[in-house]
Amino acid sequence: MSESTMRVLMTLDGIDVGGTETHVLSLAEEMINKGIGIVIISRGGSLLQSFSRLQCPIYQVPFPYSLPIPADLQEKLCKEIKQIIMTEKITLIHSHQTPSAFLTFQAAKELGIPTIFTVHGTYYPKSELLRVLPLANKIICVSPPIQQFIQKLTDQPTIVIPNGIDTTRYSPSDSSDLKVQLGIPKDSFVLLYSSRIAWTKANICMIFLRACKDLKLSGIPNLYVVVVGNGPRFKEIKDITDTIHRSSTDNFINLVGERLDLQHYYSLADCVVGTGRVALEAMACGKPVIAAGSHGYFGLVEEHNFEDAWHCYFGDHGSLKPCSRYTIANDIRSSLSPSDRLLKAGSASREWMLKKFNIKFSVANLLECYKTLIKG
């Protein structure tokens, strides 16, 4: 089957702002540019407008938030999904989250359509993975630690295909206007943290803010901080910020909420604290990254430790030690000496992203998987 006749159904539970969702958005855009037919199915979310700009068919299906699913609802949703598959003449299904994967794979099985499941992290409930993985014809993992995690759950073969980054969109750019909008002085040292403000990532954000308080009061008086993200624990972040500001000479922390133009915010930072896809996007923008994620702490990502950082997915799927305010603050202080250390780390990071994580490489590898499954 040629690429021009391929019809791929990309499925997600929802399309709110998150690493998995933005990854699928980038994949879909690159595949559409290559002439591949893409159809999106999810229950909707805050990224719906961004997906709509792709001008591909988008179906909103009320996927449940967890498994198992009541039999009557499962039958109803499978019937709806099968109709979409037949209407759109789908030749392959690629899923990324468990409830939507389970339902679309059940429908695909009845219609003889090949299926792929990409595992993006260790956050999936084990019971749900055990329901979904046997239904997948191919299992993709986004990092080596995830592959090791999945191989403990199944004997099915797995492959690693890293999350790809659009290195044209995520590239170095001028941020002076944005600095003015946020009231950040030109000569400031800017730290940025970005994640969904939920679960462990909210805890890391709070640790980060306490570290920034320590740095502001002793060592980096010109420090300014930007936190990008929203979620169920955002009020806790706001409360900690207000407490910190009461003990500071100025309001140096900017909480900007959820942003769809994150590449512009990376550009105003002198250093980004993050993990997973945030780390990849920031590095593509030529920014140095201090990696701290759900699994724990890695530290400053530099040329000599790129592969080590990648093999723990920048703290999300593996780590070197627990994350603490003192570790973050000490690493930020030490990264300022020599004075060009952060600049060198950012420049080398950009080059590494271009060589290893360009979205074009990820799509090329995926297309080989697609063609093999469709032929089979």
N, C-alpha and C positions, 0 to 999 in steps of 0.2 A: 504493500500500500504506500502511495506517495504521501508526502507531507500535506499536499494541497487537498487530499481527500480524507485526511484524518479529522475526526470529530471527537474532542476530548471533553468529558464532563468533569470539571473541577468542583469538589464538594467541600464545604466548611459548615460547621454547626452555625456559626454566626460570623459577621464580618465587622466586628469592632476593631479598634486600633490595637494591634499586637504584633509580635514578631512573626507568628505563623501567617497571619492574615496579610501583612505587608509583603511577605515572601511570595505568597500565592498571587498577589496583585502584580508583582514584578514578573513572575513566571508567565502569567497570562498575557501581559503586555508584550513581552518578548516573543512569545509563541504566535500571537496574533500578527506581529510585525513580520514573522516568517511565513505567514500564509496558512497557519494551522487554525482550524475551527475550534473555538473555545466556547463552552457554555458553563455558566456559574450557577450553582444551586446552594442556598443557605437560607437561614431565617431572617437575614437582613442585619443591619447595624450601622454604626456611625461612618463606616467606610463605603457605604452603598453608593454615594455620589462619586467617589473615586473609581469604583468598579464600573459605574455606569458610563464613565468617560471612555472606557475601552470599546464601547459600542458593540458588545457581544450580548447574546441572549442571557438574561439573568432571571432566575426563578426563585421566588421566596416560598420556602416550605417550612412549616412550623416544627422544625426538629426539636425533640426533647433535649433537656440539659444533661441527662444521664441515662445509663442503661441499668437494668432491663426496661423494656417498653411493654406496656399492656398489650395483649394480643390483638384486641380490636383496633387500637391506634396503629400498631405495627402494620396490620393488614391494610388499613386505610392509606397510610403514608406510602407503603410499598406500591400500591396501585397507582397513586399519584406520580411517584417517581418513574415507574415503568412507562407511563404515558409520556413523560418528558423525554425519556431515553429514546422511545420510538419516534416521537415527533421530531426530535433533533437529529435522528439518525446517528446516534452516538456509537463510536467504535471502541472507546476505552474510557474507564472511569479512574480518576486519580483523587483519592481522599486524604484528608489531613487531620481530621478529628473524629473521635470514636462514635458518638451517636449517629451522625450523618453517614459515616463510613458503613456502619452496621446495616443501616436501612438501604443505602444505595447498593451495597455489595449483595444484599439479599435479592434485590430487584435484578441486578446484573447477572446473578447466578441463574435465575429463571430464564433470562434472555440470552445466555451464552456470551456475555460481554466480559473481556478481561479487566482485571482490577489491580490497582497499585495503591499501597498505603505508605505514606511518608510519616515517620515518627520524628517529631520535632523536639521532644524533651522527655524527662522522666516524670512529668506531672500527670500523665494519664493514669487513671485508676487501673491497677493490675487486672482486676476482674473484667474491665471493659476491653483491655487489650487482648485478653484471652478469648474473648468473643469475636473480636475483629480480625486478628492476625490469620486464623485459619481460612478466612474468606478471601484473603488477598493472594493474588497470583504472584505478586512481587512486593517485597518489603524494602523500603529505602530508609536509611538513617542519615541524619544531617551531620553527625560527628562520630568519631571512633568510640567515645564512651557510650553513646546511645546504641551503637551496634553491639557492644559488649553487654549492655543492659538487656537488649532484646534477645540476644542469643541465649540468655538464661531462661527465657520464657518459651522459646520455640526452636524446633529443629529446622524450620524453613530457612533457606539461604537468604542472606541480606547483603545489601551493598551500601556503601557510603557515597552520597552525593551532597557536597556542602551547599548550604543556602547561598544563592547567588545575589550579587549586589549590582544594581544599575550604576556603574561607575561614571556615567555621564551625569546623571541626576545628582548622585552623591559624589561631589568633587569640590575642591577648594573654591571658595568664593568670598566676596567682600561682605562684611557684616556691620559696617559702620552705621548704616541707617537703623538697623535693628537695635544696636547698642543705644542709640539716641532714644528710640521708642521706649526702651526699658529703663532709661535713666541711668545707664552704666557709663561711668567716665571712661575716656579714651585710654588712659594709662592703667586701667584696672587689670588684675589677674582674675580671669573668669573660669570657674569650674561649672560643669554641666552634668546633671544626673537625669537620665530618662528611663522610665519603665512604666508599666501599668502599676498603679498604686493599690496593690492587693497582695495578699499572702506574704511570702518571704520577701518579695521585692519591696513592699512597704517597709518592712523591718530594716532592709539595707538602706533605704532612703533616710530613715530616721538616724541610723548609725552615721551615715554620710553627713547629715546636717549637724550632728553633734561634733563631728570631726572638724567641720567648717567653722563652727563656733570657736573651737580651740585654736584653729589657724588664724582666725580674724583677730582674736584677743592677744595672740602671742606669735608674731612672726610674719604675718602677711596682712598688714592693715588695709592694703588696697584690694583685698579679696572681695569679689562679687560672685554670687551663686545663682544659677538658673536651674529650676526643676521642671521638667516637662513630663506630663502624664496626669491621668485621672484614674479614679477607681473607688471602690467602696471604703477605703481607708484614707481618703484624701483629707477628711476633717482632722485626723490625727496629725497629718503632716502640717496642716495649717496651724494647729494648736502649738506644735513644737516650734514652728517658725515664729509665731507671735511671742512665745516665751524667750527664744533666743534674741529677738529684736529688743525686748525690754532690757536686756543686759548689754546691748551694743550701742555704739555711738550713732549708727545709721542703720537703715533697713536695707541690708545688703543681699537678702535672699528674695529672688523673684520666682513665684509659683505661677507658671503660665498655663497650666492645665493641659488638656489634650491638644496636640497640634498635628495637622496633616502635612505641614511644610517643614518637617523636622530637619531637613538638610540645611536650612538657613540658620537654625539654632545651633547645630554643630559648628557652623562656621564662626560663631562669635566666641567659642570657647577656646581657652588656652590648653585645657585638658578635659577629657570626658571620663566620668566614672560610670561604668556600665558593664553589660554582659551580653552574650548571645548576639542577636542581630544588631542591637544598638552598638556594640563594639565594632562589628563589621562595617556598619554604615559610617560611624565616626572615623574609622581608620581610612575608609575610602575618601572621606573629606580631608584627609591629610592631618587628622588630629591624633595626638597621643592619647592612649587609653589606659586607665587604671582599672583592671578587671576585678569585679566583685559580683557574684551571682548567687543563685539559689543554693548551689552546693557549698560555696564558701569563697575564699579570697585567693586571688592569683597575684595581683600587683601590677606594676608598670609593664606594659607590653612593649618590648624593644626587639630589635633585629635578632639578637642572640637567643631570644626565647620565644620567637614567633610560633614554632612548631609545638612547643610545650603548651603555649596558651591555646592554640587550636585544638590540641588533643584533650583539653578539659573544657572546650567551648567557652573560654574566657570566664570561668568560674561557675557556669550554669550546670555543666555535666560532670565536673571534677574540679578540684581545687588543691592549693598547697597548704592552707591553714584556715582557721575560722576568721570571720570578718569582725573587726572591732574598730571603734573610732580612733584608737591610738595607732593601729596599723595603718589606716588610711591617712591620718594626719602626718605620721612619720614618713610615709612613702611620698606624699606630696611635697613635703619639705625637702627630702633628699633628691627629688626629681629636679629641683631648681638649681642644683649644682652638679656639673658645670652648667652655666647659663644657657647653653644651646642644646642641652640634653633632650628637652621636650620637643624642640624643633626637629632634631634628628630623628627622634622616634616617630613623629608624625609623618615626616617625609618618607621614611622607610616603610611605614605602614601603608601609605598610598601605593607605593610600588608593589608591595606584596599583594594588596587587594587586586590590582590590575592583573597580576600574574596568576593568581590562584582562585579568586572568588568572583570574577566577572560573571554576570548573569548569563552571558553568552555561553560560557563553558558549562554551566549547570544545565542550561536548556539542551545543549548538544548531547550531553550524557543522558538526559531524560528521554530525548527523542530516540536514542538507540534502544533504551528499555521499551519504549512504546512500540517501536517497529517489531522488535523481537516477540513481544506478547501478542500483537495483532496477527503476525504471521503464524504464531503457534496456535 
